[in-house]
Amino acid sequence: MIGFLPATRDGRQSREELYLQMARMRRMEVELGELWQRGLISGELHLGIGEEAVVAGVLAHVHDGDALAVDHRSTPPFVARGSSLAAIVAEMLGCEAGLCRGRGGHMHLFDKERLAASSGIVGSAGPLGCGFALAAQGLRPGGVAVAFFGEGAINQGMLLESLNLAAVWRLPVLFVCKDSGFAITTRSKAVTAGSVTNRARSFGMPVSRVDGSDVEAIRRAAGAGIGRARAGGGPSFILARCHRAGGHFLGDPLLRLLQHPMDEGRSIVPALTAAAVRRSGARGSQRMAGLARITSVLASFAGEHWLLARDPLQRQRRRLAPDTARALERRAHDEVEHAVRDALAAAGVSP
């Protein structure tokens, strides 16, 4: 497969190899975003920009025979796992040449050869990961499964049941929670009681809290969890704090408002003002309280978005020689550009 970097037995991919993986994922997401802007990809598009370090660090330890259970931000793990780049793009275009013959779209990618599957159902990576791990336990001793999901999914019953089942049956699975601080447009702490790490720890499994912008820290934590799973020690849990610069989905209204306040405000402010001064309806104090809540959400989102913004690619790039980083970026760019051209040709669309 073009550019796929197989994991070493000890997960010791070089800094250059990790950066190439991350650059390839980023380039793919950028290209998909441009295709969406052109109207060639329909529906919502959930990009994984900002999650590259989490994916690359974990997949540094994933071998042939291991399995991936992925959430709706599925492209980066499939790219890093070595799925055909052209087939991924063609799938987004709804083309017969796609990874799932154009029937799955970006939230439902499947690659049977690589035991990788994604779903748009929040929390479904938990039971899917347990199923993969149970199969590995019985059919491929030494094999492991990895389940990727966001912190919003931690409130889904099937995910909590999966943590319990994995612990009771000592399944070889690594649970990776990507914590952006927001469940869609709701602050996670407003809908999640207690601590996510304490929840996972209560099932008796090891838990690591890691900076999701540091690929080498992620690799170390994943190495411990996957190594434990391969040795029959059961599941582990990683909470990786990461920042998604693109918001929940491409075109996220909160992000648009922050980036283009004047343009977006033209359609929002008049409607809010009219509602506030209308004679009928709720009392003035209730309306003001509603406006205050809206302002609070925007301010909170702005704080999360700008203060926690740490680009994982830039962080890893600083560990490399500038010429080396540029060469790796060019390689990733060329690989993805070639794949996009092939996919567009298969779909009968001009570049």
Order of alpha helices (4+ residues) and beta strands (2+ residues): alpha-alpha-beta-alpha-alpha-beta-beta-alpha-beta-alpha-beta-beta-beta-alpha-beta-alpha-beta-alpha-alpha-alpha-alpha-alpha
